[in-house]
Amino acid sequence: NRATNALDLNGMIEDIKAAPEGAIVLLHACAHNPTGCDPSKEQWEAISALCKEKDLQVFFDSAYQGFASGDAEADAFALRYFVEQGHN
């Protein structure tokens, strides 16, 4: 969202909903390029549930892991959460 410099979660959810079932999606695990806006843990959980519901094939770009928060473990949350949830 350009006005607030924050993630437009509603827009992202709408885009994911519009993707064909089984589509491939590429997500930035942290330090989103070019905005630097990362979803919260709760937002990642909602994104994960929708991707799972649509049987989307999720790939993560985690090139900046450790640079977003300064903590490589914290920056790995999304990737680890999706694996825990059984994404392919």
Summary of the structure (lengths in Angstrom):
residues: 88
radius of gyration: 12.6
end to end distance: 29.5
largest distance: 35.6
contacts: 224
relative contact order: 0.22
helix: 40%
strand: 11%
